Amino acid sequence: MNIAILVGGLLIGATYGYIAQRGAFCLNSGFRFVVTRRDFTKVKALGVALAVQMIAVPVLFAAGLAHPTFPAFFPVGAILGGLLFGAAMYWTVGCAAGVWFKSGAGSVGAMVATVGMALGATAFEAGPLRGVRDAIHNLGGAVSFEPTALGVPLWALTVPIGLVLLVLLWRTQSSTAGAWTWRRTGLLLGLVGIVAWPLSMLAGRDFGMAAVPGTVEAVKFVSGNPVSLRGFGGWDILFVFGLPLGAFIAARREGTITASVPNATGLMKALVGGVGLGVGASLAAGCTVGHGLTGIPLLAPGSIVTMVAIFAGSALTGFYTLTRERNAPQVAQPTDCSGVPFPRGAKNLSSSCGDSPAVVKPAPQNNGAATNPGAKTITIIIQNPPYKGDNKAWHGLRFAGASIAEGMNVHVHLLDDGVEVGKRGQKPPDGAVNLEELLKELMEYGLEVNACGLALDGCKLTESEMISGINRGSMKTLASWVNSSDLLVTF
């Protein structure tokens, strides 16, 4: 077989990895943020990718440019595997494609999670635990129903749904994740998903994108076992190898890549969570790529059930996070001079008041919600660097905390030297509040932060050097925030 045909898998994988890195697209945070922050940004990107494929992929089938294959559906395996997969993402901090592409951006935890996923999936797909997988699949048997069994062409079902979904999503407010808007990320992912079908057909593989087959085949290849060049095999290996390659290119475009190494506990969680991803994907006969991005556009029943289960598993961990925060022991909560309480990270905010002791009040109950329906929205611009004599950056974050405590929706845009406020590894002067820790805490309470991309470049800062969760912004994103805000304040 012509090697150029197999390289199509590498091209698709690298493009996916590049888009995912630039658009911060991972369904771990995408699903969890729906619960913990009421943030639908990444789910909207997923919706656009699905809608675009619903419109175009069945047309490819009708034109003979690709042949449809529906993912297998084992009801018990889909539910149990989906729940396990969704819950395991909490420890890996990534989905199946997520841990692959994040490895290329320097995340050592993602690398460990990828190894765990490979071990778990291989053990259940082709190893000693395959019998366990088969036994679970046999509990409910396999369901062979496909939408085409209704006697209606697939395109007649998917195209109207895709058009309606695309129109509804496009009418909602645009927002960013990573360096891109969800519209751009979703549209590009959808286009990659479309192109994957005819390219993989050239390799004798009648399917779109999938992360688990290539992960298992990679283990076989590394262990010296033969790998098929036709069908599921070589194309899939190159696809998953392309994911970190594309992310690496995207990360290098943003600046120097800095390795992110979690502590020993974090590494162990990543490994165990990775095993959970692999086992869950094996039981469910697919993951967030094979089922989510490829199966759902075909209205495959197994893909729909599996993705609902994955979301449920992710939601459970999200509710666990919120419950743990609510049930945490209450400590004396510091307040501003006015007596308004701040989140825990603001423990030193009252140190400059110089008046009567602060009144102790319970912590604000936002618990990470990014949006309070009906509440006012405020945009805060911070232009000054941290730990400067005038303390404007500190006061800007104090004001952000007070606004959150008042129930407002708060955006912070870091501009000029203010981008230094979002830098990781800050070493504040003696007696000064650690603005890095304060900013992290406020972000847990729903604060959304962008750092001006031009200012980042001017300060020679890369996104990998910034606090996790801070997005690369622009004047366009700032203008969008200001347009939707009730108040604008500059520090």
C-alpha positions as CSV (number, residue, x, y, z in Angstrom):
1,M,0.0,0.0,0.0
2,N,1.2,3.5,-0.8
3,I,2.6,5.0,2.3
4,A,1.1,8.4,1.3
5,I,-2.3,6.9,2.0
6,L,-1.4,6.0,5.6
7,V,0.1,9.5,6.0
8,G,-3.5,10.7,5.7
9,G,-4.0,9.5,9.2
10,L,-1.1,11.5,10.4
11,L,-2.4,14.6,8.6
12,I,-5.9,14.3,10.1
13,G,-4.4,13.6,13.6
14,A,-2.0,16.5,13.5
15,T,-4.7,18.9,12.3
16,Y,-7.0,17.8,15.0
17,G,-4.2,18.2,17.6
18,Y,-3.5,21.7,16.3
19,I,-7.1,22.8,16.4
20,A,-7.7,21.3,19.9
21,Q,-4.6,23.0,21.3
22,R,-5.4,26.4,19.8
23,G,-9.1,26.1,20.8
24,A,-8.5,24.4,24.2
25,F,-10.9,21.7,23.0
26,C,-11.2,18.9,25.5
27,L,-14.5,17.4,26.6
28,N,-13.2,16.7,30.1
29,S,-13.4,20.4,30.9
30,G,-16.1,20.9,28.4
31,F,-18.6,18.7,30.2
32,R,-17.4,19.5,33.7
33,F,-17.7,23.2,33.2
34,V,-21.3,22.8,32.3
35,V,-21.9,21.6,35.8
36,T,-19.4,23.6,37.9
37,R,-19.5,26.9,36.0
38,R,-22.5,26.7,33.8
39,D,-20.1,27.3,30.9
40,F,-21.2,25.8,27.6
41,T,-18.3,27.2,25.5
42,K,-16.7,23.9,24.6
43,V,-20.0,22.0,24.3
44,K,-21.0,24.6,21.7
45,A,-17.8,23.9,19.8
46,L,-18.8,20.2,19.9
47,G,-22.3,21.1,18.7
48,V,-20.9,23.0,15.7
49,A,-18.6,20.1,14.8
50,L,-21.5,17.7,14.9
51,A,-23.8,19.9,12.9
52,V,-21.3,20.4,10.1
53,Q,-20.7,16.7,9.8
54,M,-24.4,15.9,9.9
55,I,-24.8,18.1,6.9
56,A,-21.8,16.9,4.9
57,V,-20.9,13.3,5.8
58,P,-24.1,11.6,4.6
59,V,-23.6,13.5,1.3
60,L,-20.2,11.8,1.0
61,F,-21.9,8.5,1.5
62,A,-24.5,9.3,-1.1
63,A,-21.8,10.3,-3.6
64,G,-19.8,7.1,-3.0
65,L,-16.8,9.0,-1.5
66,A,-17.1,7.1,1.8
67,H,-18.9,4.1,3.1
68,P,-20.9,4.3,6.4
69,T,-20.0,2.2,9.4
70,F,-22.0,2.6,12.6
71,P,-20.2,2.1,15.9
72,A,-21.0,-1.1,17.8
73,F,-23.7,-0.8,20.5
74,F,-23.6,-2.9,23.6
75,P,-26.1,-1.2,25.9
76,V,-24.7,-2.4,29.2
77,G,-21.1,-1.8,28.1
78,A,-22.1,1.7,26.7
79,I,-23.6,2.7,30.1
80,L,-21.0,1.2,32.4
81,G,-18.1,2.1,30.1
82,G,-19.4,5.6,29.5
83,L,-19.8,6.3,33.2
84,L,-16.3,5.0,34.0
85,F,-14.8,7.0,31.1
86,G,-16.5,10.2,32.2
87,A,-15.5,9.8,35.8
88,A,-11.9,8.9,34.9
89,M,-11.5,12.2,33.0
90,Y,-11.5,13.9,36.4
91,W,-8.1,12.4,37.3
92,T,-6.5,12.5,33.8
93,V,-7.7,16.1,33.2
94,G,-8.4,15.1,29.6
95,C,-10.5,12.9,27.4
96,A,-8.9,10.2,25.1
97,A,-7.8,12.7,22.4
98,G,-7.1,15.3,25.1
99,V,-4.4,13.3,26.9
100,W,-2.8,12.6,23.5
101,F,-2.6,16.1,22.3
102,K,-1.8,17.7,25.7
103,S,1.3,15.4,25.7
104,G,2.6,17.3,22.7
105,A,2.2,20.6,24.6
106,G,4.5,19.5,27.4
107,S,2.1,18.0,30.0
108,V,3.9,15.1,31.7
109,G,0.6,14.2,33.5
110,A,-1.1,13.8,30.1
111,M,1.8,11.6,28.9
112,V,1.4,9.3,32.0
113,A,-2.4,9.3,31.4
114,T,-1.8,8.2,27.8
115,V,0.3,5.3,29.0
116,G,-2.4,4.3,31.4
117,M,-5.1,4.5,28.8
118,A,-3.1,2.4,26.4
119,L,-2.6,-0.3,29.1
120,G,-6.2,-0.3,30.1
121,A,-7.6,-0.4,26.6
122,T,-5.2,-3.1,25.4
123,A,-5.8,-5.3,28.4
124,F,-9.5,-5.3,27.6
125,E,-9.3,-5.3,23.8
126,A,-6.6,-7.8,23.1
127,G,-5.1,-8.8,26.5
128,P,-5.9,-11.0,29.5
129,L,-9.1,-9.1,30.4
130,R,-10.8,-9.4,27.1
131,G,-13.0,-12.1,28.5
132,V,-14.3,-9.6,31.1
133,R,-15.2,-7.1,28.4
134,D,-17.0,-9.8,26.3
135,A,-18.9,-11.0,29.4
136,I,-20.1,-7.4,30.0
137,H,-21.0,-7.0,26.4
138,N,-23.0,-10.2,26.5
139,L,-25.1,-9.1,29.5
140,G,-27.3,-7.1,27.2
141,G,-26.2,-8.4,23.9
142,A,-25.6,-6.2,20.9
143,V,-28.1,-3.8,19.3
144,S,-27.8,-3.7,15.6
145,F,-30.4,-1.0,14.9
146,E,-29.2,1.7,12.5
147,P,-31.1,4.9,11.5
148,T,-31.1,3.7,7.8
149,A,-33.4,0.8,9.0
150,L,-36.2,3.4,9.0
151,G,-36.3,3.2,5.2
152,V,-35.2,6.9,4.9
153,P,-31.9,8.0,3.5
154,L,-29.4,9.0,6.2
155,W,-29.0,12.4,4.7
156,A,-32.7,13.1,4.9
157,L,-32.5,12.6,8.7
158,T,-29.2,14.2,9.5
159,V,-29.1,17.3,7.2
160,P,-32.3,19.0,8.7
161,I,-31.1,18.3,12.2
162,G,-27.6,19.6,11.4
163,L,-29.0,22.8,9.8
164,V,-31.3,23.5,12.7
165,L,-28.6,22.9,15.3
166,L,-26.1,25.1,13.4
167,V,-28.5,28.0,13.2
168,L,-29.5,27.7,16.8
169,L,-25.9,27.7,18.0
170,W,-24.8,30.5,15.7
171,R,-27.5,32.7,17.2
172,T,-26.0,32.4,20.7
173,Q,-23.2,34.7,22.0
174,S,-19.7,33.9,20.9
175,S,-17.0,33.4,23.5
176,T,-13.4,32.1,23.5
177,A,-11.6,29.0,24.8
178,G,-7.9,29.1,24.3
179,A,-7.0,31.4,21.4
180,W,-10.1,30.8,19.4
181,T,-13.8,31.3,19.6
182,W,-16.0,28.2,19.9
183,R,-17.4,28.8,16.5
184,R,-14.0,28.7,14.8
185,T,-12.9,25.6,16.8
186,G,-16.1,23.7,16.1
187,L,-16.2,24.6,12.4
188,L,-12.6,23.4,11.9
189,L,-13.1,20.2,13.9
190,G,-16.2,19.5,11.8
191,L,-14.3,20.0,8.6
192,V,-11.5,17.7,9.8
193,G,-14.1,15.0,10.7
194,I,-15.6,15.3,7.2
195,V,-12.2,14.9,5.4
196,A,-11.3,11.9,7.6
197,W,-13.9,9.7,6.0
198,P,-12.6,9.6,2.4
199,L,-9.0,9.7,3.5
200,S,-9.4,6.7,5.7
201,M,-11.4,4.9,3.0
202,L,-8.3,5.0,0.8
203,A,-6.6,2.8,3.5
204,G,-9.5,0.3,3.4
205,R,-10.9,1.7,6.6
206,D,-14.6,2.7,6.5
207,F,-14.8,5.0,9.5
208,G,-14.0,8.5,10.6
209,M,-11.8,9.6,13.5
210,A,-11.3,7.4,16.5
211,A,-8.6,7.5,19.3
212,V,-8.9,4.1,21.0
213,P,-8.1,1.8,18.0
214,G,-4.8,3.6,17.3
215,T,-3.9,3.6,21.0
216,V,-4.3,-0.2,21.1
217,E,-2.6,-0.8,17.8
218,A,0.3,1.4,18.9
219,V,0.9,-0.9,21.9
220,K,0.8,-3.9,19.6
221,F,3.4,-2.2,17.3
222,V,5.7,-1.2,20.2
223,S,5.5,-4.8,21.6
224,G,6.6,-6.3,18.2
225,N,3.3,-7.7,17.1
226,P,2.2,-7.2,13.4
227,V,0.0,-4.3,12.6
228,S,-2.3,-4.3,9.5
229,L,-1.7,-1.6,6.9
230,R,-5.3,-1.9,5.7
231,G,-8.3,-1.3,7.7
232,F,-7.9,-0.4,11.4
233,G,-4.2,-0.5,12.1
234,G,-1.5,1.7,10.5
235,W,-3.8,4.6,9.7
236,D,-5.1,4.7,13.3
237,I,-1.6,4.6,14.8
238,L,-0.5,7.6,12.7
239,F,-3.7,9.4,13.6
240,V,-3.0,9.2,17.4
241,F,0.7,10.0,16.8
242,G,-0.4,13.1,14.9
243,L,-2.4,14.5,17.8
244,P,0.6,15.4,20.0
245,L,2.5,16.5,16.8
246,G,-0.2,19.0,15.9
247,A,-0.5,20.3,19.5
248,F,3.3,20.7,19.6
249,I,3.2,22.9,16.5
250,A,0.4,24.9,18.0
251,A,2.2,25.3,21.3
252,R,5.4,26.3,19.6
253,R,3.5,28.9,17.7
254,E,2.5,30.4,21.0
255,G,6.0,30.4,22.4
256,T,8.5,28.2,24.2
257,I,7.1,24.9,25.5
258,T,7.6,24.4,29.2
259,A,7.1,20.9,30.7
260,S,4.3,20.8,33.2
261,V,5.1,18.1,35.8
262,P,2.6,17.3,38.6
263,N,3.6,15.9,41.9
264,A,3.8,12.2,42.7
265,T,0.1,12.1,43.7
266,G,-0.9,13.8,40.5
267,L,1.1,11.4,38.4
268,M,-0.5,8.4,40.2
269,K,-3.9,9.8,39.6
270,A,-3.1,10.4,36.0
271,L,-2.0,6.8,35.5
272,V,-5.0,5.3,37.3
273,G,-7.4,7.7,35.5
274,G,-5.8,6.8,32.2
275,V,-6.4,3.1,32.9
276,G,-10.0,4.1,33.6
277,L,-10.2,5.9,30.2
278,G,-8.9,2.8,28.4
279,V,-11.2,0.3,30.2
280,G,-14.2,2.6,29.8
281,A,-13.6,3.1,26.1
282,S,-13.2,-0.6,25.6
283,L,-16.5,-1.4,27.4
284,A,-18.3,1.3,25.5
285,A,-16.7,0.4,22.2
286,G,-15.5,3.9,21.7
287,C,-14.7,7.2,23.3
288,T,-15.5,10.9,22.9
289,V,-13.9,10.9,19.4
290,G,-15.2,7.6,17.9
291,H,-18.6,8.0,19.5
292,G,-18.8,11.7,20.1
293,L,-17.3,13.3,17.0
294,T,-17.8,10.4,14.5
295,G,-20.8,8.3,15.6
296,I,-23.3,11.0,16.7
297,P,-23.3,12.8,13.3
298,L,-24.6,9.4,11.9
299,L,-27.3,9.3,14.7
300,A,-25.8,6.0,15.8
301,P,-27.8,4.9,18.9
302,G,-24.7,3.4,20.6
303,S,-22.9,6.7,20.3
304,I,-25.7,8.8,21.7
305,V,-26.1,6.5,24.7
306,T,-22.4,6.4,25.3
307,M,-22.0,10.1,25.2
308,V,-24.9,10.6,27.6
309,A,-23.2,8.2,30.0
310,I,-19.8,10.0,29.6
311,F,-21.5,13.3,30.4
312,A,-23.2,11.7,33.4
313,G,-19.9,10.4,34.7
314,S,-18.2,13.7,34.2
315,A,-21.2,15.5,35.8
316,L,-20.9,13.2,38.9
317,T,-17.3,14.3,39.4
318,G,-18.4,17.9,38.9
319,F,-21.1,17.6,41.5
320,Y,-18.6,16.0,43.8
321,T,-16.3,19.0,43.4
322,L,-19.1,21.4,44.3
323,T,-20.3,19.3,47.2
324,R,-16.8,19.1,48.6
325,E,-16.4,22.9,48.4
326,R,-19.8,23.5,50.1
327,N,-19.1,21.0,52.9
328,A,-15.6,22.3,53.5
329,P,-15.1,23.5,57.1
330,Q,-16.1,27.1,57.4
331,V,-13.3,29.4,58.6
332,A,-13.3,33.0,59.5
333,Q,-13.9,34.7,56.2
334,P,-11.9,37.9,55.7
335,T,-13.8,40.9,54.3
336,D,-13.0,44.1,52.6
337,C,-13.3,47.4,54.6
338,S,-17.0,47.4,53.9
339,G,-17.5,44.0,55.5
340,V,-18.2,42.2,52.1
341,P,-16.7,38.7,52.2
342,F,-14.1,37.5,49.7
343,P,-13.2,34.0,48.6
344,R,-10.7,32.0,50.6
345,G,-7.7,33.1,48.4
346,A,-8.3,36.7,49.5
347,K,-7.2,36.0,53.1
348,N,-5.0,39.1,53.2
349,L,-7.2,41.5,51.5
350,S,-8.4,43.2,54.7
351,S,-4.8,43.9,55.9
352,S,-4.8,47.4,54.5
353,C,-8.1,48.6,55.8
354,G,-6.8,50.1,59.1
355,D,-10.2,50.4,60.6
356,S,-12.4,48.2,62.8
357,P,-12.0,44.4,62.6
358,A,-13.7,42.9,59.5
359,V,-17.1,41.3,60.1
360,V,-17.0,37.5,59.5
361,K,-19.5,36.3,57.0
362,P,-20.0,33.0,55.2
363,A,-18.1,32.4,51.9
364,P,-19.9,33.4,48.7
365,Q,-21.9,30.6,47.2
366,N,-21.0,31.0,43.6
367,N,-19.0,27.8,43.7
368,G,-17.5,28.3,40.3
369,A,-20.6,29.4,38.4
370,A,-19.4,31.6,35.6
371,T,-22.9,33.0,34.9
372,N,-25.6,34.3,37.3
373,P,-28.7,34.7,35.2
374,G,-30.1,38.2,35.6
375,A,-27.1,39.5,37.4
376,K,-25.0,42.5,36.2
377,T,-21.8,41.8,34.3
378,I,-18.7,43.8,34.8
379,T,-15.4,43.9,32.8
380,I,-12.2,44.9,34.7
381,I,-9.1,45.9,32.8
382,I,-5.8,45.5,34.7
383,Q,-2.8,47.3,33.0
384,N,-0.3,47.4,35.9
385,P,2.2,44.7,36.8
386,P,1.9,42.9,40.1
387,Y,3.7,44.1,43.3
388,K,4.2,47.6,42.0
389,G,4.1,50.4,44.6
390,D,0.7,51.7,43.7
391,N,-0.8,48.1,44.1
392,K,-3.3,48.7,41.3
393,A,-3.2,45.1,40.2
394,W,-3.9,44.0,43.7
395,H,-6.8,46.4,44.1
396,G,-8.2,45.3,40.7
397,L,-8.4,41.7,42.0
398,R,-9.8,42.9,45.3
399,F,-12.5,44.7,43.3
400,A,-13.1,41.5,41.3
401,G,-13.6,39.5,44.5
402,A,-16.0,42.0,45.9
403,S,-18.0,42.0,42.7
404,I,-18.2,38.2,42.7
405,A,-19.3,38.3,46.4
406,E,-22.1,40.7,45.3
407,G,-23.3,38.1,42.8
408,M,-22.0,39.8,39.7
409,N,-20.6,38.1,36.6
410,V,-17.0,39.3,36.3
411,H,-14.5,39.3,33.5
412,V,-10.8,40.4,33.9
413,H,-8.7,41.4,30.9
414,L,-5.0,41.6,31.5
415,L,-3.5,44.3,29.3
416,D,0.1,45.7,28.8
417,D,2.3,44.9,31.8
418,G,-0.9,43.6,33.6
419,V,-0.4,40.2,31.9
420,E,2.3,39.5,34.5
421,V,-0.5,39.2,37.0
422,G,-1.5,35.9,35.3
423,K,2.0,34.4,35.3
424,R,2.7,31.1,37.1
425,G,5.3,30.7,39.7
426,Q,5.1,34.2,41.2
427,K,7.4,35.1,44.0
428,P,5.9,38.1,45.8
429,P,7.9,40.4,48.0
430,D,7.9,39.8,51.8
431,G,4.5,40.8,53.2
432,A,2.8,41.1,49.9
433,V,-0.3,39.0,48.9
434,N,0.5,36.3,46.4
435,L,-1.6,37.5,43.4
436,E,-1.2,34.2,41.6
437,E,-3.0,32.3,44.4
438,L,-5.6,35.0,44.7
439,L,-6.3,34.9,41.0
440,K,-6.6,31.1,41.0
441,E,-9.1,31.2,43.9
442,L,-11.2,33.9,42.2
443,M,-11.2,31.8,39.0
444,E,-12.6,28.9,41.0
445,Y,-15.5,31.2,42.0
446,G,-16.3,31.9,38.3
447,L,-13.9,34.7,37.4
448,E,-13.1,34.6,33.6
449,V,-9.7,35.9,32.6
450,N,-8.2,36.8,29.3
451,A,-4.6,38.0,28.7
452,C,-3.9,40.3,25.7
453,G,-2.1,38.2,23.1
454,L,0.0,41.2,21.9
455,A,1.0,42.1,25.4
456,L,2.0,38.4,26.1
457,D,4.2,38.6,23.0
458,G,5.6,41.9,24.1
459,C,6.4,40.5,27.6
460,K,7.8,37.4,26.0
461,L,5.3,35.2,27.9
462,T,3.8,32.1,26.4
463,E,0.4,30.6,27.3
464,S,2.2,27.7,28.9
465,E,3.7,30.1,31.4
466,M,0.3,31.5,32.4
467,I,-2.0,30.2,35.1
468,S,-4.2,27.4,33.8
469,G,-7.5,28.7,32.6
470,I,-6.4,32.1,31.4
471,N,-7.2,32.5,27.8
472,R,-5.3,34.3,25.1
473,G,-7.4,37.4,24.3
474,S,-7.4,40.2,21.8
475,M,-9.0,43.6,21.4
476,K,-11.9,41.8,19.6
477,T,-12.6,39.6,22.6
478,L,-12.3,42.6,24.9
479,A,-14.7,44.5,22.8
480,S,-17.1,41.6,22.9
481,W,-16.9,41.6,26.7
482,V,-17.4,45.4,27.0
483,N,-20.4,45.2,24.6
484,S,-22.1,42.6,26.9
485,S,-21.1,44.3,30.2
486,D,-23.1,46.7,32.4
487,L,-19.9,48.3,33.9
488,L,-16.3,48.8,32.8
489,V,-13.5,49.5,35.3
490,T,-9.8,50.0,34.6
491,F,-6.9,49.6,37.1
